[in-house]
Amino acid sequence: MSPIRPQAAVPSVHLRAAFTWLAVYVMIMATQILLGPLLGGLSLPVRTLVVTGVVVPTVVYALVPAILRTYAALRRRPR
């Protein structure tokens, strides 16, 4: 039987929205800087498809979880 660990406090929905917005903003900027020259000749719908295809999975599977882990670690630190 595994020991019961106290559950970390979940950030408020407002804080999670802010973290998500921050991650989306950073990823859109990075994607535009890195892929912008390659995507410049494509139509807007195709560019949007490519950008969202890169941004959404990266934000959902990497950035937001990393931000939430960092937030939790900072909250656990003694003051």
C-alpha positions, 0 to 999 in steps of 0.5 A: 500500500502506498502512503497517502501524500497530501495533495498540493494546492491547485492554483486558482482557475485565474492563475492557471488561465494566466499561466496558459496565456503566458505559455501561448504568447511565448510559443506563438512569438517563438514559432513566428520568429523561427518559422515565419520566414518559412511560412511567409509564402503560405496562405493565412489558413495554412500558416495558422494550421502550422502555427497552431499545430506546433503551439497547442501540443507544446503548450499543453504537454510541455509548457503549462505542466512545467510552469505548474511544477515550478509554481508548486515548487516555489510555493513549497519553499520555506520563506 
